[in-house]
């Protein structure tokens, strides 16, 4: 299975949220000694069995990706202005607005009829004026009933449209979680197969030293990345400069340190990837010319880094003038490789969010209120801890239907569902990065 194929699939659904990295420690990949009696110790799976398990895991992953694509298409259909329930909700809202206007007209007719009656003198024939007033009151009562009924129907239609969107995002979240789990299974199966092959090679050597084979890259909490100066919002057609500081607190000198940097973004609906409009470049004091991040999203600017030392890299985020309003995040981590074959990766990656504002003269849809959510720190070793603001990325969803009534509860529900759905994509990218790093080490 090609790593780049996995990465491309993950990118297709990755959007602006704190990334969720994966930590896999399958039972069959455990390297701790088994202390159970020999009679109770299960036989280790063979290389052939592990190869079969990997093939099955890859097949399951491909199926999960296909199901996720279907769920993603369903989200796009649900948030479309032409979705049947959205069209029905708009029609119901128009009917309610027309009925409210008719009620106001009827109420004005009652007031006018009453005023005309009040102006008549004692000797005037009031019968005609009284009938006109009675007819106006009857019409006003009918209009009031119609306005009440159509308003209730409009709210019900809006709820149906909103519920459909929430259901689509929820289904996408489940599909993406299934893809994440399937990818984790592939990762575990590959690791177990690689370990089994190395064990066979070591047994073949007879000395058990593996003839200098490199070990697996480890999570290294002492290697940290901190982002400084990234604003909370950027505007289309501008560039923003910020920096990342990579610090070596591992207790040892590192021969080569690389920085991983990526940027992700979606429009206000949360369903459209707009990352193509954003570009990251970098520079350092030694290399002041702005350079592109390489094809694997790595910055090779630090080189060796002694224990206790730190290095700063300037980053520039350029937002194309055509970029629509939306949300984005930067995702920055670090890796090291030593001449003895050892390697490691930052245990916690820096994830920083920002809003994207449309260029002046190109107004965007009025945003719905951002839900107030809290972010719980990931379990130790899961690979990512949001830094900077420390808050979860606001998943704001805007649609003409939702904005029409200001339904904050429905909007918040939809936004939270959207955020849950898209959080998994960026995490898949980070896992793939870890897999690729280990394979290239």
Secondary structure, DSSP 8 states (H G I E B T S, - for coil): --HHHHHHHHHHH--SS---------GGG--S---S-GGGS-----HHHHHHHHHHHHHHHHHHHHHHHHHHHHHHHHHSTT-HHHHHHHHHHHHHHHHHHHHHHHHHHHHHHHHHHHH--TTS--HHHHHHHHHHHHHHHHHHHHHHHHHHHHHHHHHHHHHHHHHHHHHHHHHHHHHHHHHHHHHHHHHHHHHHHHHHHHHHHSSSSGGG-----EEETTEEEEEES--SEEETT-EEEEEEEEEE-SSS-EEEEEEEEEEEEEETTSSSB-GGGEEEEEE-SSS-S-EE--TTSEEEEEEEE-TT-EEEEEEEEEE-TT--SEEEEEEEEEEEE-TTS-EEEESSBEEEEEEEE--TT------------------TTSSB---TT-S--------HHHHHHT-HHHHHHHHHHHHHHHHHHHHHHHHHHHHHHHHH-
